């Protein structure tokens, strides 16, 4: 844009504009060299569990079913390879409380699930990877 007014008009016109079912985010860029101030991120306690050595046929629903016997499951997700669509053999489960996390780990680590001994432990928090 050649003027501030044009930029503001573009933001007003195209912010939250629907393109094929996806909403655009349009805002003004910070001047070169300036770092926009971001509010400090606050993290809520996470009750995520890593589940490894999953059988290839286990899906999200089956993962949630197995863990629901040990408390309230907020989510269960098997990780799939982007290119092949096949399970990568591990996933994550989020429980409602720390007690439920501890109970599920104690009860399920090393147990047989469809012929494989699954590994169950607390998921490590990792920073998000940059997308290219």
DAFEN-V651955 format. One record per run of one state. SS is the DSSP state (h for helix, s for strand, l for the rest). FROM is the first residue (numbers start at 0). LEN is the number of residues. Records with the same first field share a line. If there is no record, write none. Layout:
SS: FROM-LEN + FROM-LEN
This chain:
l: 0-3 + 14-3 + 19-2 + 23-24 + 52-7 + 68-4 + 80-6 + 95-2 + 108-3 + 113-2 + 117-1 + 122-10
h: 3-11 + 59-9 + 97-11
s: 17-2 + 21-2 + 47-5 + 72-8 + 86-9 + 111-2 + 115-2 + 118-4
